[in-house]
Amino acid sequence: MSMQGKVAVVAAGGSGIGRMTALGLAERGARVAVIDLDKAAAEAVAAEIGGQASAHVADCGVVSELKRVVAEISSLVDHVDILFNNVGMPNPHGIMDITEEQWQRSVDVNLKSGFFLTQLLLPLIRKSGRGGSIVFTSSAAGLVASYTTPLYSLTKAGVIGLAKALAVHLAPEGIRVNAVCPGPVRTPMLAGFMQKDTAFTDEVADLYASRVPLGRVADAREIAEAVIFLASDAASYITGVPFPVDGGYVAQ
Ligand SMILES: NC(=O)c1ccc[n+]([C@@H]2O[C@H](COP(=O)([O-])OP(=O)(O)OC[C@H]3O[C@@H](n4cnc5c(N)ncnc54)[C@H](O)[C@@H]3O)[C@@H](O)[C@H]2O)c1
């Protein structure tokens, strides 16, 4: 899965799945632009990659910030081959506890971010003249009900609908669009799905692992490898697919 000569944009690339994907794309030869809300995290990943990697700070749930960041990226590269729309946030509340503000923020971060980043980057993707690949991060919770959060299932199911619609819309241009659907992954976010205020611990991992047929939570690299496959020419006939990487979770 060589990425030599490719330009990739990784949104929420400062930690977890995004960080491992940015590193994996760069290892295979891609030039990577890392976007994250957390400036230090984005800069750390770009520094870890070195070379021409760049760091960009934005709250991707805010369209004006996306416009600024796309202008920054446009000043550095003349085209984009790969876009990883990985921004997302958990919401640990049940139906009776979700406020309008929480609803709006989840929709902005989980849905609006990827929609508008795609819209804004499409001119640069089209400029490559050789198609492209867009990967969204949905979730197993976008395919089946989440134990803890209807709002997360709602937004992550929306991501799959968006990926399918874009796949059909962009297929004539050779731009493929897919959505990876991770099960539980060992990242700082995992504990955020739980209602009590808790940090990531082995206890949290064990709780999730007990619901996964493979009997463990994923390492972020295992999700990143699937994203890199979908982004690569090895997946040249795959588009419009929700792609579970979940240890068998949705097969149950
Ligand atoms: N960890 C899991 O179990 C799991 C499972 C399924 C899906 N996901 C999805 O995977 C994606 C990545 O999550 P992760 O587990 O790697 O989390 P993580 O906590 O390791 O990293 C999330 C990154 O996103 C950044 N971020 C948060 N809000 C942002 C915003 N508004 N704009 C820009 N950047 C922002 C954070 O600063 C952080 O660097 C998310 O979309 C998440 O919903 C995670």
The ligand as a Gaussian input file, in Angstrom:
#p B3LYP/6-31G(d) Opt

LIG

0 1
 N      -12.108000       5.023000      20.675000
 C      -13.154000       4.307000      20.293000
 O      -13.524000       3.333000      20.935000
 C      -13.897000       4.656000      19.018000
 C      -14.813000       3.733000      18.514000
 C      -15.519000       4.021000      17.346000
 C      -15.293000       5.236000      16.703000
 N      -14.405000       6.129000      17.232000
 C      -14.226000       7.382000      16.507000
 O      -12.879000       7.501000      16.129000
 C      -12.554000       8.896000      15.945000
 C      -11.243000       9.190000      16.634000
 O      -11.362000       8.877000      18.013000
 P      -10.164000       8.329000      18.915000
 O      -10.702000       7.184000      19.655000
 O       -8.936000       8.200000      18.109000
 O      -10.063000       9.529000      19.975000
 P       -8.871000      10.339000      20.658000
 O       -9.461000      10.922000      21.879000
 O       -7.623000       9.509000      20.781000
 O       -8.551000      11.495000      19.594000
 C       -9.516000      12.424000      19.211000
 C       -8.800000      13.638000      18.627000
 O       -9.806000      14.483000      18.078000
 C       -9.501000      15.828000      18.388000
 N      -10.736000      16.579000      18.335000
 C      -11.801000      16.491000      19.175000
 N      -12.743000      17.372000      18.820000
 C      -12.276000      18.018000      17.728000
 C      -12.797000      19.063000      16.927000
 N      -13.992000      19.607000      17.176000
 N      -12.049000      19.500000      15.886000
 C      -10.820000      18.976000      15.643000
 N      -10.275000      17.996000      16.388000
 C      -10.998000      17.533000      17.422000
 C       -8.902000      15.725000      19.787000
 O       -8.162000      16.887000      20.128000
 C       -8.048000      14.460000      19.678000
 O       -6.742000      14.751000      19.223000
 C      -13.767000       9.659000      16.432000
 O      -14.557000      10.043000      15.327000
 C      -14.515000       8.635000      17.279000
 O      -15.890000       8.926000      17.361000
 C      -13.692000       5.856000      18.361000

